[in-house]
Amino acid sequence: MPTIEILTIISFGFFGSLGHCIGMCGGFIITYTSSKIDPQTSRLVQSMQHLLYNAGRITSYVILGALFGAFGSLWEATPLMRGIMFGIAGVLMILMGFSLSGKIRFLNSVEYNLTNKKWYRTLFQKLITSPSKQSFFFLGMLNGIFPCGLVYAALVWAMVTKSMVGGALVMLLFGLSTLPALFSFGFFVGLLKQITFRNIMINIAALVVILFGAYTLYKSFRQFNVHFKVETTATTAMHHQKTHTHEMQTLHNDLNKSEQNSNKAQDNENSHHSCH
């Protein structure tokens, strides 16, 4: 994976988590912190519980990334197909970027509220009341599949890698980049809930997505360019092949005619000698 893409994913995850994720997942974190974590326990124990939750969340991201990367690999890896996929991904990223900045309503129309589903509420209630340490991990996994615009954008990148490993790596980088903000949410809740600060972070994340979307469109243009060059080369080669075949056929016909004329001349000469 090129360095520019790695840095873009990290920047997107970090700045996006300071803005968008705090708004969406902040209530979730406060709920499980107040319900499951005993404030009388040591800071180390509390930190381990938060780490288990975030490990579960990132695990869900990695699994989703692998699935989307595998889906991308199903498409034929030709320059034309890569150009189409990069083009769709670039347009989606730009739309998501403008939606994050509040310029258009795109993400709101595709984000689905899973809390309306009975199975989600039942599982959440079971995990939030469980005293086991594993429940923090599985609670994080449950939160990891919650519909989120930032996750959608990262999954588009995962799909474009056209690889299970590549897709999983994209989502691992994205998840780790969101870790500082969500892990430290309880310690810096005052700063992270300030509207001005969140808006700045969201706008930075939106700009990162838009710029990378433009870069992805450039990659699409390059793939289309390769495709048309290959098509032109193939057409030219086919034309030369047809011309060469026609020339060889003409030469073969001329040789046959020449041979036939020579045979006729030989037959006439033999007939002349027979008459004498």
Residue, then its C-alpha position, 0 to 999 in steps of 0.5 A: m500500500p502506497t505511503i500516501e494512502i496509509l497517511t491518508i487513512i490514518s489522518f482521516g480516522f484520527f481527525g474524523s474520530l475527534g469530530h464525528c465518532i465522539g458525536m455518534c459513539g460518545g453516548f454509547i461509551i458513557t452508557y457502558t462506562s457508567s453501567k459496567i465500570d466501577p469507579q472505585t477500581s484502579r485506573l489500570v483496570q478501567s483502562m484494560q476494560h476500555l481497551l477490550y471494548n476498543a479491541g472488539r470494535i476494531t475487530s469488527y472493522v477488520i472483519l468488515g474490511a476483509l469482506f469488502g476487500a474480498f468482494g472487490s476481488l471478485w471483479e475482473a482485474t482489468p484496467l477498465m474494471r479498475g477504472i470503473m471501481f476507482g471512479i465509483a469510489g472517488v465519487l462516493m468519497i467526495l460525496m461523503g466528504f461534503s456530507l461530513s462537512g454539512k454541505i449536503r445530506f448524503l450520509n444521513s440518508v444511508e446511515y441506518n439506526l440498528t437500535n430499532k432492531k429487537w435483536y440489537r437491543t436484546l444483545f446490547q442489554k445482555l452485554i451491558t449488564s454482564p459482569s464478565k470481562q469478555s462482555f467489553f470485547f463483544l460490546g465493542m464488536l457490536n458497536g463496530i457494526f453500527p452504521c457510521g459514515l466514517v466507516y462507510a468511507a473506510l470500507v470503500w477504500a477497503m473494497v478498492t484494494k481488491s484483496m481480503v488482506g488489503g481490506a483488513l489492513v485498511m480497516l485496521l489502520f482506520g480503527l487504530s487511528t480512532l483509538p486515541a480519541l475514543f479511548s481517552f474520551g472519558f478523560f477529555v470529555g469537556l474538550l471533545k464535546q465542545i462544538t467548535f472543536r468538533n466542527i474543526m476536526i470534522n471539517i479536517a476529516a471531510l477535507v481529507v476524504i475529498l482530497f483522497g476522493a480526487y486522488t482516487l478519481y485521478k487513479s481512475f483516469r489513469q486506468f481508463n487511459v491504460h485501457f484505451k491504449v491497450e485497446t488501440t494497440a490491440t486494434t492496430a496489431m489486429h489490423h496489421q495481422k489482417t493486412h499481413t494475412h491478406e498479403m500472404q494469401t495474395l502471394h500464395n495465390d500468385l505462386n499458385k497461378s504461376e505454378q499452374n501457368s508453368n505446368k500448362a506450358q510444360d504440358n503444351e511443350n510435351s504435346h508438341h514433341s509428341c506430335h513430331 
